[in-house]
């Protein structure tokens, strides 16, 4: 019975670590996407300034 508990806890720990890794990857993807959008916005603003001058 004790081995079952240990095995269960190890499995739960592994699942939690995998979920945390996936969440970190997703967060990193969001940051990268935000940076790309900010770059595009900056470029469009620069183009608008040139056009309106």
C-alpha distance matrix in Angstrom:
0.0 3.8 5.4 5.1 6.5 8.8 9.9 10.6 12.5 14.3 15.3 16.6 18.4 20.0 21.1 22.6 24.4 25.8 27.0 28.6 30.3 31.7 32.9 34.6 36.3 37.5 38.9 40.7 42.1 43.4 45.1 46.7 48.0 49.3 51.2 52.7 53.9 55.3 57.2 58.6 59.6 61.4 63.2 64.3 65.6 67.5 69.1 70.0 71.7 73.7 74.7 75.8 77.8
3.8 0.0 3.8 5.4 5.1 6.3 8.6 9.8 10.6 12.3 14.2 15.3 16.4 18.4 19.9 21.0 22.5 24.3 25.7 26.8 28.5 30.3 31.4 32.8 34.7 36.1 37.2 38.9 40.6 41.9 43.3 45.0 46.5 47.8 49.4 51.1 52.4 53.7 55.5 57.1 58.1 59.7 61.6 62.9 64.0 65.8 67.5 68.5 70.0 72.1 73.2 74.3 76.2
5.4 3.8 0.0 3.8 5.3 5.0 6.0 8.4 9.7 10.4 12.1 14.0 15.1 16.3 18.2 19.7 20.8 22.4 24.2 25.5 26.7 28.5 30.0 31.3 32.8 34.4 35.8 37.2 38.8 40.4 41.9 43.3 44.8 46.3 47.8 49.4 50.8 52.2 53.9 55.4 56.7 58.2 60.0 61.3 62.6 64.3 65.9 67.1 68.7 70.5 71.7 72.9 74.8
5.1 5.4 3.8 0.0 3.8 5.5 5.1 5.9 8.5 9.8 10.4 12.1 14.0 15.2 16.3 18.1 19.8 21.0 22.4 24.1 25.6 26.9 28.4 30.1 31.5 32.8 34.4 36.0 37.4 38.8 40.5 42.0 43.3 44.8 46.5 47.9 49.2 50.8 52.5 53.9 55.1 56.8 58.5 59.7 61.0 62.9 64.4 65.5 67.2 69.1 70.1 71.2 73.3
6.5 5.1 5.3 3.8 0.0 3.8 5.5 5.0 6.1 8.6 9.8 10.4 12.1 14.1 15.2 16.3 18.2 19.9 20.9 22.3 24.2 25.7 26.7 28.4 30.2 31.4 32.6 34.4 36.0 37.2 38.8 40.5 41.8 43.1 44.9 46.5 47.7 49.0 51.0 52.4 53.4 55.1 57.0 58.2 59.3 61.3 62.9 63.8 65.4 67.5 68.5 69.5 71.5
8.8 6.3 5.0 5.5 3.8 0.0 3.8 5.4 5.1 6.1 8.6 9.8 10.4 12.2 14.2 15.2 16.3 18.3 19.9 20.9 22.4 24.3 25.6 26.8 28.5 30.1 31.3 32.8 34.6 36.0 37.3 38.9 40.5 41.8 43.3 45.0 46.4 47.7 49.4 51.1 52.2 53.7 55.5 56.9 58.1 59.8 61.5 62.6 64.1 66.1 67.3 68.4 70.2
9.9 8.6 6.0 5.1 5.5 3.8 0.0 3.8 5.5 5.1 6.2 8.6 9.8 10.5 12.3 14.2 15.3 16.5 18.4 19.9 21.0 22.6 24.3 25.7 27.0 28.6 30.2 31.6 33.0 34.7 36.2 37.5 39.0 40.6 42.2 43.6 45.0 46.5 48.1 49.6 50.9 52.5 54.2 55.5 56.9 58.6 60.1 61.3 63.0 64.8 65.9 67.2 69.1
10.6 9.8 8.4 5.9 5.0 5.4 3.8 0.0 3.8 5.4 5.1 6.2 8.6 9.9 10.6 12.2 14.2 15.3 16.5 18.3 19.9 21.1 22.5 24.3 25.8 26.9 28.5 30.3 31.6 32.9 34.7 36.2 37.4 38.9 40.7 42.2 43.3 44.9 46.7 48.1 49.2 50.9 52.7 53.8 55.1 57.1 58.6 59.6 61.3 63.2 64.2 65.3 67.4
12.5 10.6 9.7 8.5 6.1 5.1 5.5 3.8 0.0 3.8 5.4 5.0 6.0 8.5 9.8 10.4 12.1 14.1 15.2 16.3 18.2 19.9 20.8 22.3 24.2 25.5 26.6 28.4 30.1 31.3 32.8 34.5 36.0 37.2 38.9 40.6 41.8 43.1 45.0 46.5 47.5 49.1 51.0 52.3 53.4 55.3 57.0 57.9 59.5 61.5 62.7 63.7 65.6
14.3 12.3 10.4 9.8 8.6 6.1 5.1 5.4 3.8 0.0 3.8 5.4 5.0 6.1 8.6 9.8 10.5 12.3 14.2 15.2 16.4 18.3 19.9 20.9 22.5 24.3 25.6 26.9 28.6 30.2 31.5 32.9 34.6 36.0 37.5 39.1 40.6 41.9 43.5 45.1 46.4 47.9 49.6 51.1 52.3 54.0 55.6 56.8 58.4 60.2 61.4 62.6 64.5
15.3 14.2 12.1 10.4 9.8 8.6 6.2 5.1 5.4 3.8 0.0 3.8 5.4 5.1 6.2 8.6 9.9 10.6 12.3 14.2 15.3 16.5 18.3 19.9 21.1 22.5 24.3 25.8 27.0 28.6 30.4 31.6 33.0 34.6 36.3 37.6 39.0 40.6 42.2 43.6 44.9 46.6 48.2 49.5 50.9 52.7 54.1 55.3 57.0 58.8 59.9 61.1 63.1
16.6 15.3 14.0 12.1 10.4 9.8 8.6 6.2 5.0 5.4 3.8 0.0 3.8 5.4 5.1 6.1 8.6 9.8 10.5 12.2 14.2 15.3 16.4 18.3 19.9 21.0 22.4 24.3 25.7 26.9 28.6 30.2 31.4 32.8 34.7 36.2 37.3 38.8 40.7 42.1 43.1 44.8 46.7 47.8 49.0 51.0 52.5 53.5 55.2 57.2 58.2 59.2 61.3
18.4 16.4 15.1 14.0 12.1 10.4 9.8 8.6 6.0 5.0 5.4 3.8 0.0 3.8 5.4 5.1 6.1 8.6 9.8 10.5 12.2 14.2 15.2 16.4 18.3 19.9 20.9 22.4 24.3 25.6 26.9 28.6 30.2 31.4 33.0 34.7 36.1 37.3 39.0 40.7 41.8 43.3 45.2 46.5 47.6 49.4 51.1 52.2 53.7 55.7 56.9 58.0 59.8
20.0 18.4 16.3 15.2 14.1 12.2 10.5 9.9 8.5 6.1 5.1 5.4 3.8 0.0 3.8 5.5 5.1 6.2 8.6 9.9 10.5 12.3 14.2 15.3 16.5 18.3 19.9 21.1 22.6 24.4 25.8 27.0 28.6 30.3 31.7 33.1 34.7 36.1 37.6 39.2 40.6 42.1 43.7 45.1 46.5 48.2 49.7 51.0 52.6 54.3 55.5 56.8 58.7
21.1 19.9 18.2 16.3 15.2 14.2 12.3 10.6 9.8 8.6 6.2 5.1 5.4 3.8 0.0 3.8 5.5 5.1 6.2 8.6 9.8 10.6 12.3 14.2 15.3 16.4 18.3 19.9 21.1 22.5 24.4 25.8 26.9 28.6 30.4 31.7 32.9 34.6 36.3 37.6 38.8 40.6 42.2 43.4 44.8 46.7 48.1 49.2 51.0 52.8 53.8 55.0 57.1
22.6 21.0 19.7 18.1 16.3 15.2 14.2 12.2 10.4 9.8 8.6 6.1 5.1 5.5 3.8 0.0 3.8 5.4 5.1 6.1 8.6 9.9 10.5 12.2 14.2 15.2 16.3 18.3 19.9 21.0 22.5 24.3 25.6 26.8 28.7 30.3 31.4 32.8 34.7 36.2 37.2 38.8 40.7 41.9 43.1 45.0 46.6 47.6 49.2 51.2 52.3 53.3 55.3
24.4 22.5 20.8 19.8 18.2 16.3 15.3 14.2 12.1 10.5 9.9 8.6 6.1 5.1 5.5 3.8 0.0 3.8 5.5 5.1 6.1 8.6 9.8 10.5 12.3 14.2 15.2 16.4 18.4 19.9 21.1 22.6 24.3 25.6 27.0 28.7 30.3 31.5 33.1 34.8 36.0 37.4 39.2 40.7 41.9 43.5 45.2 46.4 47.9 49.8 51.1 52.2 54.0
25.8 24.3 22.4 21.0 19.9 18.3 16.5 15.3 14.1 12.3 10.6 9.8 8.6 6.2 5.1 5.4 3.8 0.0 3.8 5.4 5.0 6.2 8.6 9.8 10.6 12.3 14.1 15.3 16.5 18.4 20.0 21.1 22.5 24.3 25.8 27.1 28.6 30.2 31.7 33.1 34.6 36.2 37.7 39.1 40.6 42.2 43.7 44.9 46.7 48.4 49.5 50.8 52.7
27.0 25.7 24.2 22.4 20.9 19.9 18.4 16.5 15.2 14.2 12.3 10.5 9.8 8.6 6.2 5.1 5.5 3.8 0.0 3.8 5.4 5.1 6.1 8.6 9.9 10.5 12.2 14.2 15.3 16.4 18.4 19.9 21.0 22.5 24.4 25.8 26.9 28.5 30.3 31.6 32.7 34.5 36.3 37.3 38.7 40.7 42.1 43.1 44.9 46.8 47.7 48.9 50.9
28.6 26.8 25.5 24.1 22.3 20.9 19.9 18.3 16.3 15.2 14.2 12.2 10.5 9.9 8.6 6.1 5.1 5.4 3.8 0.0 3.8 5.4 5.0 6.1 8.6 9.8 10.4 12.2 14.2 15.2 16.5 18.3 19.9 20.9 22.6 24.4 25.6 26.8 28.7 30.3 31.3 32.8 34.8 36.1 37.2 39.0 40.7 41.8 43.2 45.2 46.5 47.5 49.4
30.3 28.5 26.7 25.6 24.2 22.4 21.0 19.9 18.2 16.4 15.3 14.2 12.2 10.5 9.8 8.6 6.1 5.0 5.4 3.8 0.0 3.8 5.4 5.1 6.2 8.6 9.8 10.6 12.4 14.3 15.4 16.5 18.4 20.0 21.2 22.7 24.4 25.7 27.2 28.8 30.2 31.6 33.3 34.8 36.1 37.7 39.3 40.7 42.2 43.9 45.2 46.5 48.3
31.7 30.3 28.5 26.9 25.7 24.3 22.6 21.1 19.9 18.3 16.5 15.3 14.2 12.3 10.6 9.9 8.6 6.2 5.1 5.4 3.8 0.0 3.8 5.4 5.1 6.1 8.6 9.8 10.5 12.3 14.3 15.3 16.4 18.3 20.0 21.1 22.5 24.3 25.8 27.1 28.5 30.3 31.7 33.0 34.5 36.3 37.6 38.8 40.6 42.3 43.4 44.7 46.7
32.9 31.4 30.0 28.4 26.7 25.6 24.3 22.5 20.8 19.9 18.3 16.4 15.2 14.2 12.3 10.5 9.8 8.6 6.1 5.0 5.4 3.8 0.0 3.8 5.4 5.0 6.1 8.6 9.8 10.5 12.4 14.2 15.2 16.4 18.4 20.0 21.0 22.4 24.4 25.8 26.7 28.5 30.4 31.5 32.7 34.6 36.2 37.1 38.8 40.8 41.8 42.9 44.9
34.6 32.8 31.3 30.1 28.4 26.8 25.7 24.3 22.3 20.9 19.9 18.3 16.4 15.3 14.2 12.2 10.5 9.8 8.6 6.1 5.1 5.4 3.8 0.0 3.8 5.4 5.0 6.1 8.6 9.8 10.6 12.3 14.2 15.3 16.6 18.5 20.0 21.0 22.7 24.5 25.6 26.9 28.8 30.3 31.4 33.1 34.8 36.0 37.4 39.3 40.7 41.8 43.5
36.3 34.7 32.8 31.5 30.2 28.5 27.0 25.8 24.2 22.5 21.1 19.9 18.3 16.5 15.3 14.2 12.3 10.6 9.9 8.6 6.2 5.1 5.4 3.8 0.0 3.8 5.4 5.1 6.2 8.7 9.9 10.5 12.3 14.2 15.4 16.6 18.4 19.9 21.2 22.7 24.3 25.8 27.2 28.7 30.2 31.8 33.2 34.7 36.3 37.9 39.1 40.6 42.4
37.5 36.1 34.4 32.8 31.4 30.1 28.6 26.9 25.5 24.3 22.5 21.0 19.9 18.3 16.4 15.2 14.2 12.3 10.5 9.8 8.6 6.1 5.0 5.4 3.8 0.0 3.8 5.4 5.0 6.3 8.8 9.9 10.5 12.3 14.3 15.4 16.5 18.3 20.0 21.1 22.4 24.3 25.9 27.0 28.5 30.3 31.7 32.8 34.6 36.4 37.3 38.6 40.7
38.9 37.2 35.8 34.4 32.6 31.3 30.2 28.5 26.6 25.6 24.3 22.4 20.9 19.9 18.3 16.3 15.2 14.1 12.2 10.4 9.8 8.6 6.1 5.0 5.4 3.8 0.0 3.8 5.4 5.1 6.3 8.7 9.9 10.5 12.4 14.4 15.3 16.5 18.5 20.1 20.9 22.5 24.5 25.7 26.8 28.7 30.4 31.4 32.9 34.9 36.1 37.1 39.0
40.7 38.9 37.2 36.0 34.4 32.8 31.6 30.3 28.4 26.9 25.8 24.3 22.4 21.1 19.9 18.3 16.4 15.3 14.2 12.2 10.6 9.8 8.6 6.1 5.1 5.4 3.8 0.0 3.8 5.4 5.1 6.2 8.6 9.8 10.6 12.4 14.3 15.3 16.7 18.6 19.9 21.1 22.8 24.5 25.7 27.1 28.9 30.3 31.7 33.4 34.8 36.1 37.8
42.1 40.6 38.8 37.4 36.0 34.6 33.0 31.6 30.1 28.6 27.0 25.7 24.3 22.6 21.1 19.9 18.4 16.5 15.3 14.2 12.4 10.5 9.8 8.6 6.2 5.0 5.4 3.8 0.0 3.8 5.5 5.1 6.1 8.5 9.9 10.6 12.3 14.2 15.4 16.6 18.3 19.9 21.2 22.6 24.3 25.9 27.2 28.6 30.3 31.9 33.0 34.5 36.4
43.4 41.9 40.4 38.8 37.2 36.0 34.7 32.9 31.3 30.2 28.6 26.9 25.6 24.4 22.5 21.0 19.9 18.4 16.4 15.2 14.3 12.3 10.5 9.8 8.7 6.3 5.1 5.4 3.8 0.0 3.8 5.5 5.1 6.1 8.6 9.9 10.5 12.1 14.2 15.3 16.3 18.2 20.0 21.0 22.3 24.3 25.7 26.7 28.4 30.3 31.3 32.5 34.5
45.1 43.3 41.9 40.5 38.8 37.3 36.2 34.7 32.8 31.5 30.4 28.6 26.9 25.8 24.4 22.5 21.1 20.0 18.4 16.5 15.4 14.3 12.4 10.6 9.9 8.8 6.3 5.1 5.5 3.8 0.0 3.8 5.4 5.0 6.2 8.7 9.9 10.4 12.3 14.3 15.1 16.4 18.4 19.9 20.9 22.5 24.4 25.5 26.9 28.8 30.2 31.3 33.0
46.7 45.0 43.3 42.0 40.5 38.9 37.5 36.2 34.5 32.9 31.6 30.2 28.6 27.0 25.8 24.3 22.6 21.1 19.9 18.3 16.5 15.3 14.2 12.3 10.5 9.9 8.7 6.2 5.1 5.5 3.8 0.0 3.8 5.4 5.1 6.3 8.7 9.9 10.7 12.5 14.3 15.4 16.7 18.6 20.0 21.3 22.8 24.5 25.9 27.4 28.8 30.4 32.0
48.0 46.5 44.8 43.3 41.8 40.5 39.0 37.4 36.0 34.6 33.0 31.4 30.2 28.6 26.9 25.6 24.3 22.5 21.0 19.9 18.4 16.4 15.2 14.2 12.3 10.5 9.9 8.6 6.1 5.1 5.4 3.8 0.0 3.8 5.4 5.1 6.2 8.6 9.9 10.6 12.3 14.2 15.4 16.6 18.3 20.0 21.2 22.5 24.4 26.0 26.9 28.4 30.4
49.3 47.8 46.3 44.8 43.1 41.8 40.6 38.9 37.2 36.0 34.6 32.8 31.4 30.3 28.6 26.8 25.6 24.3 22.5 20.9 20.0 18.3 16.4 15.3 14.2 12.3 10.5 9.8 8.5 6.1 5.0 5.4 3.8 0.0 3.8 5.4 5.1 6.1 8.6 9.9 10.4 12.2 14.2 15.2 16.3 18.3 19.9 20.8 22.4 24.4 25.5 26.6 28.5
51.2 49.4 47.8 46.5 44.9 43.3 42.2 40.7 38.9 37.5 36.3 34.7 33.0 31.7 30.4 28.7 27.0 25.8 24.4 22.6 21.2 20.0 18.4 16.6 15.4 14.3 12.4 10.6 9.9 8.6 6.2 5.1 5.4 3.8 0.0 3.8 5.4 5.0 6.2 8.7 9.8 10.5 12.3 14.2 15.2 16.5 18.4 19.9 21.1 22.8 24.4 25.7 27.2
52.7 51.1 49.4 47.9 46.5 45.0 43.6 42.2 40.6 39.1 37.6 36.2 34.7 33.1 31.7 30.3 28.7 27.1 25.8 24.4 22.7 21.1 20.0 18.5 16.6 15.4 14.4 12.4 10.6 9.9 8.7 6.3 5.1 5.4 3.8 0.0 3.8 5.4 5.1 6.3 8.6 9.9 10.7 12.4 14.3 15.5 16.7 18.4 20.1 21.4 22.6 24.4 26.1
53.9 52.4 50.8 49.2 47.7 46.4 45.0 43.3 41.8 40.6 39.0 37.3 36.1 34.7 32.9 31.4 30.3 28.6 26.9 25.6 24.4 22.5 21.0 20.0 18.4 16.5 15.3 14.3 12.3 10.5 9.9 8.7 6.2 5.1 5.4 3.8 0.0 3.8 5.4 5.1 6.1 8.6 9.8 10.5 12.2 14.2 15.3 16.3 18.3 20.0 20.9 22.3 24.3
55.3 53.7 52.2 50.8 49.0 47.7 46.5 44.9 43.1 41.9 40.6 38.8 37.3 36.1 34.6 32.8 31.5 30.2 28.5 26.8 25.7 24.3 22.4 21.0 19.9 18.3 16.5 15.3 14.2 12.1 10.4 9.9 8.6 6.1 5.0 5.4 3.8 0.0 3.8 5.4 5.0 6.1 8.6 9.8 10.4 12.3 14.2 15.2 16.5 18.5 19.9 20.9 22.6
57.2 55.5 53.9 52.5 51.0 49.4 48.1 46.7 45.0 43.5 42.2 40.7 39.0 37.6 36.3 34.7 33.1 31.7 30.3 28.7 27.2 25.8 24.4 22.7 21.2 20.0 18.5 16.7 15.4 14.2 12.3 10.7 9.9 8.6 6.2 5.1 5.4 3.8 0.0 3.8 5.4 5.1 6.2 8.7 9.9 10.6 12.4 14.3 15.5 16.8 18.4 20.0 21.4
58.6 57.1 55.4 53.9 52.4 51.1 49.6 48.1 46.5 45.1 43.6 42.1 40.7 39.2 37.6 36.2 34.8 33.1 31.6 30.3 28.8 27.1 25.8 24.5 22.7 21.1 20.1 18.6 16.6 15.3 14.3 12.5 10.6 9.9 8.7 6.3 5.1 5.4 3.8 0.0 3.8 5.4 5.1 6.2 8.6 9.9 10.6 12.3 14.3 15.5 16.4 18.3 20.1
59.6 58.1 56.7 55.1 53.4 52.2 50.9 49.2 47.5 46.4 44.9 43.1 41.8 40.6 38.8 37.2 36.0 34.6 32.7 31.3 30.2 28.5 26.7 25.6 24.3 22.4 20.9 19.9 18.3 16.3 15.1 14.3 12.3 10.4 9.8 8.6 6.1 5.0 5.4 3.8 0.0 3.8 5.4 5.1 6.1 8.6 9.8 10.4 12.3 14.3 15.2 16.3 18.3
61.4 59.7 58.2 56.8 55.1 53.7 52.5 50.9 49.1 47.9 46.6 44.8 43.3 42.1 40.6 38.8 37.4 36.2 34.5 32.8 31.6 30.3 28.5 26.9 25.8 24.3 22.5 21.1 19.9 18.2 16.4 15.4 14.2 12.2 10.5 9.9 8.6 6.1 5.1 5.4 3.8 0.0 3.8 5.5 5.1 6.2 8.7 9.9 10.6 12.5 14.3 15.4 16.7
63.2 61.6 60.0 58.5 57.0 55.5 54.2 52.7 51.0 49.6 48.2 46.7 45.2 43.7 42.2 40.7 39.2 37.7 36.3 34.8 33.3 31.7 30.4 28.8 27.2 25.9 24.5 22.8 21.2 20.0 18.4 16.7 15.4 14.2 12.3 10.7 9.8 8.6 6.2 5.1 5.4 3.8 0.0 3.8 5.4 5.1 6.2 8.7 10.0 10.7 12.4 14.3 15.6
64.3 62.9 61.3 59.7 58.2 56.9 55.5 53.8 52.3 51.1 49.5 47.8 46.5 45.1 43.4 41.9 40.7 39.1 37.3 36.1 34.8 33.0 31.5 30.3 28.7 27.0 25.7 24.5 22.6 21.0 19.9 18.6 16.6 15.2 14.2 12.4 10.5 9.8 8.7 6.2 5.1 5.5 3.8 0.0 3.8 5.4 5.0 6.1 8.6 9.9 10.4 12.1 14.2
65.6 64.0 62.6 61.0 59.3 58.1 56.9 55.1 53.4 52.3 50.9 49.0 47.6 46.5 44.8 43.1 41.9 40.6 38.7 37.2 36.1 34.5 32.7 31.4 30.2 28.5 26.8 25.7 24.3 22.3 20.9 20.0 18.3 16.3 15.2 14.3 12.2 10.4 9.9 8.6 6.1 5.1 5.4 3.8 0.0 3.8 5.4 5.0 6.2 8.7 9.8 10.5 12.3
67.5 65.8 64.3 62.9 61.3 59.8 58.6 57.1 55.3 54.0 52.7 51.0 49.4 48.2 46.7 45.0 43.5 42.2 40.7 39.0 37.7 36.3 34.6 33.1 31.8 30.3 28.7 27.1 25.9 24.3 22.5 21.3 20.0 18.3 16.5 15.5 14.2 12.3 10.6 9.9 8.6 6.2 5.1 5.4 3.8 0.0 3.8 5.5 5.2 6.3 8.7 10.1 10.8
69.1 67.5 65.9 64.4 62.9 61.5 60.1 58.6 57.0 55.6 54.1 52.5 51.1 49.7 48.1 46.6 45.2 43.7 42.1 40.7 39.3 37.6 36.2 34.8 33.2 31.7 30.4 28.9 27.2 25.7 24.4 22.8 21.2 19.9 18.4 16.7 15.3 14.2 12.4 10.6 9.8 8.7 6.2 5.0 5.4 3.8 0.0 3.8 5.4 5.1 6.2 8.6 10.1
70.0 68.5 67.1 65.5 63.8 62.6 61.3 59.6 57.9 56.8 55.3 53.5 52.2 51.0 49.2 47.6 46.4 44.9 43.1 41.8 40.7 38.8 37.1 36.0 34.7 32.8 31.4 30.3 28.6 26.7 25.5 24.5 22.5 20.8 19.9 18.4 16.3 15.2 14.3 12.3 10.4 9.9 8.7 6.1 5.0 5.5 3.8 0.0 3.8 5.4 5.0 6.0 8.5
71.7 70.0 68.7 67.2 65.4 64.1 63.0 61.3 59.5 58.4 57.0 55.2 53.7 52.6 51.0 49.2 47.9 46.7 44.9 43.2 42.2 40.6 38.8 37.4 36.3 34.6 32.9 31.7 30.3 28.4 26.9 25.9 24.4 22.4 21.1 20.1 18.3 16.5 15.5 14.3 12.3 10.6 10.0 8.6 6.2 5.2 5.4 3.8 0.0 3.8 5.5 5.3 6.1
73.7 72.1 70.5 69.1 67.5 66.1 64.8 63.2 61.5 60.2 58.8 57.2 55.7 54.3 52.8 51.2 49.8 48.4 46.8 45.2 43.9 42.3 40.8 39.3 37.9 36.4 34.9 33.4 31.9 30.3 28.8 27.4 26.0 24.4 22.8 21.4 20.0 18.5 16.8 15.5 14.3 12.5 10.7 9.9 8.7 6.3 5.1 5.4 3.8 0.0 3.8 5.6 5.5
74.7 73.2 71.7 70.1 68.5 67.3 65.9 64.2 62.7 61.4 59.9 58.2 56.9 55.5 53.8 52.3 51.1 49.5 47.7 46.5 45.2 43.4 41.8 40.7 39.1 37.3 36.1 34.8 33.0 31.3 30.2 28.8 26.9 25.5 24.4 22.6 20.9 19.9 18.4 16.4 15.2 14.3 12.4 10.4 9.8 8.7 6.2 5.0 5.5 3.8 0.0 3.8 5.7
75.8 74.3 72.9 71.2 69.5 68.4 67.2 65.3 63.7 62.6 61.1 59.2 58.0 56.8 55.0 53.3 52.2 50.8 48.9 47.5 46.5 44.7 42.9 41.8 40.6 38.6 37.1 36.1 34.5 32.5 31.3 30.4 28.4 26.6 25.7 24.4 22.3 20.9 20.0 18.3 16.3 15.4 14.3 12.1 10.5 10.1 8.6 6.0 5.3 5.6 3.8 0.0 3.8
77.8 76.2 74.8 73.3 71.5 70.2 69.1 67.4 65.6 64.5 63.1 61.3 59.8 58.7 57.1 55.3 54.0 52.7 50.9 49.4 48.3 46.7 44.9 43.5 42.4 40.7 39.0 37.8 36.4 34.5 33.0 32.0 30.4 28.5 27.2 26.1 24.3 22.6 21.4 20.1 18.3 16.7 15.6 14.2 12.3 10.8 10.1 8.5 6.1 5.5 5.7 3.8 0.0
